[in-house]
């Protein structure tokens, strides 16, 4: 003990040894008690989860209580650090004690100020390492230590009551903060003199009272000890001012640029969509779409997968917006950095300073992109309601924004990894919770990319979806706890994560409300042939497309799939049409690949149905999984999540031509029934069963050509329809397989570039 007392400095020799020891040990006992509380919680949690280590945890808690009792009985005989060592299993839980941190509201520069006024913050930072008369000593490994192996610790109570510290701070503020309003200085004084905790003691004097106590200016500059009023080193003050000023400005830019990205990527689709209300000439619109919007960016494939099944080629219009997203993210990640030297945080380390600012920039922008990419992927996307962009387009944007955010997160992680390795602090830093959760978030984002390629989505959609949701949740949780453990709720970085959660939550709530509106219904299943199934859901109204849940069909009760609504009225069968077998033999018989059915022929056959009733009709193509299992049932419970999608206005041109393949007929039926002008349907199918199922009630007064088992020559039929439409113009609506959609897209673009006839393409083809 004598060795311990001898190691104190001369300025502290007057302090009674018993007071120093008592303060030191009492401080550590408080720490140990806090850790004990957390360890008890730690044990309780493990017991609730029925972890096999619960018995060991209980033992550790009992040992902790016994040890603390010993400390209270004889503090001079125990080292408080050894108490903490006994509670090492609960040390992680102690890190989660964040209740005494100040919560910021907003973002840095937008509701949150880091160092305002910086002149006062710099005064405190310049003398924060000084030892005060009321500072206590903390030993690292034992009581018998040399001074070099000890640390001095200053509590909030000490800062709030130490005369030398208060007077030195007041004098520094009065000389460095000229022009700052007195009320602002008093606000800073009350909130920050003792520290930056949410709950801490107020200084014993106000700022003005402290100034009045100073009778003469100090003439000695503060060093390692502060036992009387002193001057703050000009060099130290300037280094602190530079560090804090440049850092706060940089963080403000991070948030500003993030807001710019999110706002523009939200607003531009709306702005571009509103251009459709400007009365441009039809010829100009046709040429513009044919050259700039509709064609694939490269080659002739847009709905068909690229080589290797990695993804889909965007259209030129989609590529333009993707290019904007790429450029604005790259530019705003790379501009606006400034080094400020001398710098208290990075003395003579300009490279590390800039690298840190860049790492923070890409980290914040990556966070900002998360709510944006979630918005783009949502079914209940506000942009789907106010723009004419398709859900497929937003899903494509979702994948690109996700890729950008992932690259930014990886850059953020790699730069900090390098900085920590170079500063030889990685071994300690990598054990901290914030570092571990940062790794979790980055790895989850990195795994999302390869597990989301088109080949996997197409071949194993349910597996993809389960992995995607799990990794997305892990990403959000990892990012949130990365910030929580590093900064608590001080600086508002978690605001972006809250925004992402809000977008996701809104989508899920809207889904549940749509389901609840329709309730549990009974679906009637009718097998059409080996390729197609009909599903009727009585008593439900919807348009566009709906997501169907069959909770009793599979153990995956959450599984759902989108299907186009073919009809909103379910007809009641009363009798079979006379001569149906003869009609089938004569019209759809062997050797008849092409079927021409005029409007009059379509409506002349005897009706097979009675009065219709409210309900939805869906036609499904049998593939695998859910649609294959449906055939084994005649009826089963179903939840209907509807309505989704809006029909494009086809009234710009008098003639409507629909190019349809197979089950794609369900998407175009509403257009055929609502178009105000003339229309013609070209329908290619594998078998005649689906043609019979879509009876005259659904195709009444529609001029149509049906191709059974033969390939439709899209260019030829389009040429004929363009000639028929003439100067009145034509809308070409395509709904079918990727190859058919791509052929129609290229043909329409070629016609539009020639400019002889006004033409518009509407793509209702499904894409992954």
Secondary structure, DSSP 8 states (H G I E B T S, - for coil): -HHHHHTS-GGGTTS-HHHHHHHHHHHHHHHHHHHHHHHHHHHHHHHHTT-TTHHHHHHHHHHHHHHHHHHHH-GGGS-HHHHHHHTGGGHHHHHT--TTB----SEETBEE-SSSSHHHHHHHHHHTT-B-TT-EEEESS-SS--GGGEEEE--HHHHHH-HHHHHHHHHHHHHH-TTS-HHHHHHHHHHHSS-SBSS----SS-HHHHHHH--S---SB--SB-SS--B--HHHHHHHHHHHHHHHHHHHHHHHHHHHHHHHHHHHHHHHHHGGGS---HHHHHHHIIIIISSBSSSS-SSSB-GGG--B--BHHHHHHHHHHHHHHHHHHHS-----SS-SSSTT-HHHHHHHHHHHHHHHHHHHHHHHHHHHH-TT-HHHHHS---HHHHHHHHHHHHHHHHHHHHHHHHHHHHHHHHTT-HHHHTTSHHHHHHHHHHHHHHHHHHTTSHHHHHH-HHHHHHHHHHHHHHHHHHHHHHHHHHHTTSS-TTHHHHHHHHHHHHHHHHHHHHHHHH-EEEEEEEE-SSSEEEEEEET----BEEEEE-TTTSS-TT-EEEEE--EEEE--B-S--TTHHHHHHHHS-TT--EEEE-HHHHHHS---B---EEEEEEEEE--STHHHHHTT-SEEEEEEEEEE------TTSSEEEEEEEGGGHHHHHHHHHH-SSEEEEEEEESSTHHHHHS-TTTSTT-EEEEEESS---HHHHHHHHHHHHGGG-EEEEEES-HHHHHHHHHHHHHHHHHTSS-EEEEE-----
